[in-house]
Amino acid sequence: MGSDEGSSDAVVDEVTASDAQSQSASPEREGEAAADYLEGLLDIIDADGDIDIDMEGERTQVSVIEVNEGDLGLLVGPEGDVLAALQDLTRLAASQETGERSRLMVDIAGHRAKQKEALQKAAEGAVAEAQRTAAPVSMSPMNAFERKVVHDVVAEAGLVSESEGEDPDRRVVIRTS
């Protein structure tokens, strides 16, 4: 019985080491799977784009950079609707490849980067208003990505924010305390 215990400990140690390796390789594998999926899509629609994989915090960021101006507009869509759907599909493809839930972000032709910059400015204005009036400031309804950007700006300013309401009318409310 003693030898069985020793072999079971070795198996546990081996599984733990294997899990640690797969977790550390996951963002890279996730990015590669997403890039493969997006490259296939670009081939199907006969569009040119360079793919860049980066990490933003703990999240994989996959960007399709426009080679020929106007080539990727269809993949962004009105108000980023197509981009949001494409991100969901890309996450599914990455999840299927890695066997893990994907939280990667997809940006096409700099749309999300521009959107993030505009949201940060709007959030800074709302923070200033909350500080000036000491009253809660409610922002327009936003999707989860947009709310996260606002929450980050508010936290950096030392104020408090929370999301209220139900999608698609969920919004961020900023308070001084």
HELIX and SHEET records of a PDB file:
HELIX    1   1 GLY A    2  ILE A   44  1                                  43    
HELIX    2   2 GLY A   73  VAL A   76  1                                   4    
HELIX    3   3 PRO A   78  GLY A   80  5                                   3    
HELIX    4   4 ASP A   81  THR A   98  1                                  18    
HELIX    5   5 HIS A  111  THR A  133  1                                  23    
HELIX    6   6 ALA A  144  GLU A  156  1                                  13    
SHEET    1   A 3 GLY A  49  GLU A  56  0                                        
SHEET    2   A 3 ARG A  59  GLU A  66 -1                                        
SHEET    3   A 3 MET A 105  ILE A 108  1                                        
SHEET    1   B 3 VAL A 137  SER A 138  0                                        
SHEET    2   B 3 ARG A 171  ARG A 175 -1                                        
SHEET    3   B 3 VAL A 160  GLU A 164 -1                                        
END                                                                             
